[in-house]
C-alpha cells in the first residue's frame, strides 16, 4: 500500500502512533556482498546494534531518524580474512523510509553515515556509509520485529573498501 492520505498523517509504519523507539539488532556477516553475487558466503563476523529512533517524513513519505551504536565482533579466519581484527565499535546516524506498508507490516530502505573507532585493511577509513533494506512487523502497538540486510562501506574514499555486510534480525519497543 502506498499511503499518502491525511488519515495516516499521525501514523508511522515503523512505530505506529508512538513518538520513540529503541531497538536491538543482531546480524551475521557475509563476505561476498549482501545481494550480489549469490549465494552469500557466511563468515564468523557479527554485529550487535542498538538504535534509538523518532518518527519523521522524507518528502512526505513516512520515515524514522535514528542514532545508532554498533559493535562488530569477528572470530577466526575464513576466506583469507582474520575476522577478529575487525571487532570495532561504530557510531552512526541514519534515516529509513517506508515505501510499502500495511497496518502492522512495513518495508524500509535506509542510509546512514558514521565513524568506526579505527580503520583497518578491510575498510581503509574511519568514515563509513551505511545502506539498509528491511521488512518488519509490529506484533503489538509497542513491540515489533524486523529482518534486515545491512551494508557498511567507505564509498571508495580510501584504497581498501571490502565492506562489512550483515543479514540480521531485530526487536524493537515503541513508546
Order of alpha helices (4+ residues) and beta strands (2+ residues): beta-beta-beta-beta-beta-beta-beta-beta-beta-beta
